[in-house]
Amino acid sequence: QVQLAESGGGLVQAGGSLRLSCAASGLTFSRYAMAWFRQAPGKEREFVAAIERSGGRTYYADSAKGRFSISRDNAKNTVSLQMNSLKPEDTAVYYCAARGTFASDYDCWGQGTQVTVSS
């Protein structure tokens, strides 16, 4: 059974930083692309960042470029999201997601971790 467990959320002032982590279990981690999504109150879930299985390539939403950095440690089955220069509009529940080699979309999700950025 695949499990993704996020941690690291919290309350931070605008301009501050947070580092989110996602611990994966029940899967061969190196065979999965990983991503972070977020959902703000009253809004649809949106893509934030993704990283390929080997960690060789990363992808970012325009809102995250230059401020967020995604990384993974295949030896520890973890993926992280370093978030700098946080803005109030970054406030959301952040979700970790996994996509298997032959999957067309991300189909494994964590429970989410709340990030609140105060102005």
N, C-alpha and C positions, 0 to 999 in steps of 0.2 A: 504494500500500500504506500503510495507516494504521499509524502508529507513535506510541506514547506512551512517554515516557521520564521516569521519576521520579528525583528527586534530593533531597538535603537530609536524609536520615535519619541516625541516629547514636545515640550513647549520651549520655543526659542525666540529671541527678539530678532527683528528684521536686521539683516546683515550678518547674522550668525551662521553657524554651521551645525550640521548633524550628519552622522554616519549610520545608515541603515544596514542591517545584515539579514541574510536569509539563510537558514540552515536547511539543507535538503536531506531527506532520508527515503529509503525504499525505492531508489532508482539508481541506475548507473549514471552518475551525475555528468560525466564527461561526454555523454551522448546527447545531452540536452542543451539547447539554446536557452538562455535565461533572460528575463526581462523584469523591469519594474513598470508598473502602471500606478495611476492614482485616481481617486474619485473625490471631488469636492462636494460639499452639500448642495443638492439640487442640480448637480451636473452629471453628465455621463462619465464613465470611466475612460481615461485617456492614457495613451502610451507616454512613457517618460524616457526609458533607455533600454537597450538590449545589448547582449554580448553573445558572440558565437561560441560554439562548444569548446573550441581551443583557446578562446579568449583573444584570438587574433584580430577580430574586428568588433567594433562597437558602433552603436547607432543611438542618436539622441533626437528627441523632439526639439523643435526650435526653442521652446521655452527653457530647455535644460542645457543647451549648448553653452559652453564656456563657464558654466557654474557647477554642473553635476558631473560626476565621473563614476562609471560602472566598472567593476572589476570582479574577478572570480578566482577562487582557489580550488582547483579540481582535486587536490589532495585532501582538502578539508570539507569538500562538498558545500561550499559556501559561495554566495554572491553578495556583493556589497554595493551600496550607492552612497558615495560621498557627496554631500550637498553643501555648497558654499554660497555665500551672498544670498541667503534666503530672503524671500519676499513674502508679504502677507498672502499673496495669491498662490503661493506654494502650499498653503494650508489644505490638507486633504488626508484621506486614508491612503496609505501607500501599500501596494500589493506586489508580492513577488510571484512570478509566473514561470512555468517551464514548458518547453515545446520539444517533443521527441523528434528524432531524426526524420521520421516519415509523417509527422503530423503537419497539417496545413495551418494550424493556429495554436496558440497557447492554450493548453487544456488542463493544466494543473495549476492550482492557485492556493496561495496561503490565505490566512484569515485577515491579514492586514495589520498595519500599525499606524497610529494616528500621529500626524505631524501638524503642529499648530505654530504659526509664525505670527507674533504680535507686532503691531506697528509702533 
